[in-house]
Amino acid sequence: MTESRFSFRPMGRDDVPMLAGWLREASVARWFADADYASDLAQQLADARIRQQIVLLGDRPMAYVQDYDIHAFQQHHLAFLPPGARGIDTFIGAAGDQGQGYGSTYLGALIDALRRAGVPAFGIDPHPENTAAIRAYRKVGFQPQRERMTEWGLVLLMSLSA
């Protein structure tokens, strides 16, 4: 599989119903249980600190990813990373696309692009029991730091230096 099979486009309001459907998938809902998460994502479209994108496999939407300025949020749990670091949140939409190696591949492509733009480090925070996500993030180079309770629940802080 080559990274060129994946591309990114900005998320728009028209994507919210698709995201809501993905968030109802059992494999996604387990980790994103907030019933209002799709509407939260829609509200974040106006937030300049967050870049929201749809991941395309060929021309087919298959995942959501956002990167954001960690230090633009007060007391963020990834604030141990240096200035300019970006936090990442992502999920693969359809269960049939999970377990195919897609996550580590598109995240690698995103991180490479952000590194070229000068981003010095990255943070990601899966639930500690989300072993599939942790495995994908480790493939990209993220290293586990420590577990921490946040307002969203228990997370495993992971970081990657550029």
N, C-alpha and C positions, 0 to 999 in steps of 0.2 A: 504494500500500500504506500502510495506517495502522498506527501503533504499537498501536492497540487490538486488532489481530488477535493480538498476542503477549501472553502472560502468563507468570508464573513461579510454580512451586510448589517447596516444599522437596524435595530428593532424599531418598529412603528406601532401605532395604535391598532392597526389591522392585524397585528400578530398576537394580540392579547387573547382572543378566543383559542388559538392554537396552543398557546402556552398554558391556558387554563385546562385544556384537554390533556396535555402532557402531564400537568401537575396532578391530574386524577388517576394517572397510571399507577398501579400499586407499587411498582418498582421505584417510582419517583416520589409518590406521596409518603412513603415510609420516611424519607429524609427531609421532605419539605411539607410538613403537616399543617402549616398555617393556611387555613381556608381562604384567607384574603391575600395570599402571596401574589397571585396574578394581578390583582388590582394594585397591590403595592408596587409591582414592577411597572405597571402603567403610569402610576404617579411619579415614579422615578425618571420617566422620560424627560422631564423638565429639569432634572438635576444635573448641572454641568460637571459635577465631581465624578459622575458615574457614566461609563460608556457601555451601553447595552447592545449586544449583537446577537444575531441569529447565525448559527453555524450551518453552512450548506454542504451537503455531500453531493457533488455534481450540482444540480439545480434544485435539489430536494432539501428543505429545512429538516434538520435532525437534532439540533441541540440549541441551548441558550447559554450564552456566556456574558458575563459583565466583568469589567475591570474598573477599579476606582482608586482614587487618591486616599490612601489610608490616613494620612496626616490631616486631611480636611475634615475628619470626624473627631470630635473630642473624646478622649479616653478610649480610643479604639483598642481592642485586644491584640491587634497586630502592630501597635505603635512602637514595639521594640525594633522594628525594621527601620532602615535609614530614610531620611527625607527623599522624596521622589519614588518611594516604593509603591507598588500597586497591589491591591488585594484582588483576588479573583473568586468569583462564584460561578458555578456552572452545573448543568445537568443535561443528560441525554434524554430526549423526549420519549421515543417509542422503545418499549422493552426489546423489540427485535434488533435494535441498533446497539444495545448494550452487550458487553462481553465480546466485542469484535475488534478491540484495540483502537477504536475511533477516538476515545477520550484523550488518551495520551498523545495521539497523533495531532489532533487539532489544537490541544493545549500547547504542544511543542511549537507548532507554527505560530500561534499567538504570542508566545513568550519570545520567540526569535524576533518577531516584528517589533515587540516592545523593547527588547534589548537594543535593537538597531536604532530605536528612537531615544535611547539613553536611560531607560529605566534601570536603576541599580539593583533592585531586589523585588521579590514577589512573596506574597503570603496567601495561604489558602487554609480553610478551617473546616474540614469534614467532621462529621460525627465519628467518634472513635470506633464505632462498630461498623462503619461503612467501609469494609475491607476492600471492596472492588474499587471504590474511588481512591482510597489510600494507595492501593497498588498502582493505579494509573498515575497518580501524582508523583509517586516515587520513581516511576519510569521516566518521567520528565526531568527529575532531579530534585524535587522537593524532599526535604528532610524533616522528620518529626521533631518537634521541640518539646512540647508538654501539653497536657490536657488542661482545659480551663472552662469554667462555667461562665456563660455569657447570657445576655438577655434572650438569646435564641435557643439556649440550652447548652449541653456539654459539647465541646468541640476539641479536636486535636489541632493545635497550632502547628502548621508546617511552613517552612520557608525555603526560598531558593535565591541565592545570590547570583547576580549577573556576572 
